[in-house]
Amino acid sequence: MTTLTDSTVHAPRHPLREFWDYFSTNKGAVGGLLIVVLVLLMAAFAPWIAPYPPDATDSSVFLTPPAWQAGGSSAHLLGTDAIGRDILSRLIFGARLSLTIGLAVVAISVVVGTVLGLTAGYFRGLFEIGAMRLMDIILTLPSLLLAIVIVAILGPGLMNAMLAVAVVVLPHYVRITRAAVISEMSKDYVTAARMNGAGHLRLMFTEVLPNCTAPLIVQASLGISTAILDAAALGFLGLGAQPPSPEWGTMLADAREFVLRAWWVVTFPGLAILITVLAFNLLGDGLRDAFDPKLKR
């Protein structure tokens, strides 16, 4: 008779611990997470850590170089712009604005896309055909061009830019949700719940939807970077956040004419966009690896 010893009996790992074990194997994802947390903290505590108000001007320090460059000032670590505003302060407050744009766009597109995809995948039929063909039409158009057209119709401004970007990224969430719902509807637990008298709303939102969240979380993390990048592009074109808002794309637009003689007014906002977008992409890759059982070793 064989007895089980302590060495052969292992308690199941907590789901969060298991998730972290898979996620932490991707060093790029961990680095992206650290940068995202840093940017979030910077945005949350912007009024306390920024050395100056974002719109404060000083006529005595127009286009001052960074502190380590000849002619720079220790009072302005990353230099100043053409009207004497501190670039570091504007970058810190710009993180708050850019993250707000990214989170708001993703929230709108996730909610609307999940409802549309869940309804299309559950009921199928004409509604599914109509909804998916509309999403296909949106996907065939260049995303930035479509966003520009929408903002041109609604008028330039931050809210309209956010709405335009939300429309552009919406099809991704609809398609992901629909595919996940169709896959889940054929499983035994759905059949059992239906035979126990579960109605449509309970089947959709209580039984099926919770099992479709993993791909949506991954897409949402990637979608934040897309939203930040598209909003910055609209700001650069003068269709997004309007001056004097310290939005990174708007800062780039204001600095275009000083590219050759004041490199810092363009470089630092561009680096802020690059690093933040890259961090969210790395985070999304790590979440995908951790959630997808096919990628687990």
C-alpha positions, -999 to +999 in steps of 0.1 A: +000+000+000+014+034-011+011+064+012+014+100+001+042+118+018+045+156+022+070+157-007+044+143-031+014+164-019+015+200-031-012+226-023-024+244-054-009+278-060-029+309-055-041+322-089-024+356-084+009+339-075+006+317-105-001+347-127+029+366-113+052+336-118+043+335-155+043+373-159+077+378-141+095+354-165+091+382-192+117+407-180+106+432-206+070+431-192+083+437-157+103+466-169+072+480-187+052+475-155+077+495-135+077+523-160+039+524-161+037+525-123+063+554-124+043+573-149+011+568-130+027+580-098+042+610-116+007+619-130-010+614-097+014+636-077+021+661-105+012+692-084+036+682-057+066+670-077+066+695-106+090+724-099+067+750-116+031+753-127+028+740-163+017+774-177+040+796-158+061+818-181+094+836-175+105+862-201+141+860-189+146+823-198+133+819-233+147+787-249+171+780-221+191+747-227+190+718-202+210+723-170+239+701-181+244+720-214+264+752-218+241+782-211+217+760-191+202+769-158+200+746-127+165+760-121+153+743-152+166+708-154+153+700-189+153+736-202+125+759-212+104+765-243+099+795-265+079+815-239+099+805-209+078+776-196+096+748-177+097+717-199+101+692-170+070+706-153+050+704-185+061+669-191+050+659-156+016+675-160+014+661-196+017+626-182-016+632-163-033+645-194-020+617-217-028+589-193-063+604-188-068+603-225-056+567-228-077+554-199-108+573-210-105+561-246-100+525-235-129+527-210-153+539-236-142+514-263-141+485-239-176+491-225-192+497-259-172+471-277-179+444-251-216+450-252-217+449-290-194+419-292-212+400-265-246+407-281-234+397-316-217+365-304-246+355-283-276+361-305-258+358-339-281+364-369-287+397-386-275+418-357-241+400-358-238+404-396-246+441-394-224+449-365-194+430-378-197+445-413-197+479-397-166+471-377-149+457-409-157+490-427-140+510-398-110+487-399-105+492-437-100+529-432-066+542-420-070+548-383-054+582-381-072+595-412-105+583-398-098+601-365-089+633-384-122+631-403-142+626-371-125+655-353-129+677-384-166+670-383-170+675-345-145+703-342-110+703-326-107+697-289-096+672-263-131+656-258-137+652-295-102+638-300-109+612-273-142+603-289-125+599-323-098+577-310-124+556-292-143+550-324-110+540-342-101+514-317-136+501-310-136+473-337-108+455-319-128+450-288-159+440-307-141+413-327-122+399-296-154+397-275-175+381-303-148+355-309-145+347-272-183+345-267-187+321-297-160+299-283-176+299-248-211+293-259-203+257-270-190+247-236-208+225-211-212+250-183-233+272-206-255+243-216-259+234-179-268+269-169-293+271-197-310+239-186-311+252-151-333+280-163-308+308-167-321+337-188-303+355-215-289+383-193-276+358-167-260+337-194-244+367-211-231+387-182-228+361-154-217+329-171-201+339-204-186+373-200-163+366-170-146+339-191-139+363-219-120+389-198-085+377-203-081+387-240-099+420-232-074+429-205-045+423-228-061+443-256-069+471-232-033+474-220-022+476-256-050+499-265-038+525-239-006+529-259-025+532-291-048+558-277-019+579-263-001+577-296-032+587-317-041+615-293-006+628-295-008+627-333-040+646-333-025+671-308+005+675-331-019+683-360-037+709-339-069+688-337-065+674-302-057+692-269-054+729-276-026+752-262-017+759-235-025+724-224+007+705-216-002+675-238+028+658-253+016+660-289+007+696-285+041+704-270+057+688-301+035+710-323+044+742-305+081+733-309+082+726-346+098+759-356+126+755-330+138+720-340+171+732-354+181+756-327+166+742-296+167+704-298+154+699-262+119+713-269+112+685-293+133+657-279+119+654-244+082+653-253+090+628-281+109+606-256+080+608-231+056+595-258+081+568-269+089+555-234+052+555-223+039+538-254+067+512-253+061+505-216+024+498-222+032+475-252+057+455-231+031+453-204+005+440-228+030+414-242+036+401-206-001+400-199-007+380-231+020+355-222+006+351-186-031+347-196-026+325-227-022+289-216-006+279-249+023+302-240+028+288-205+057+265-199 
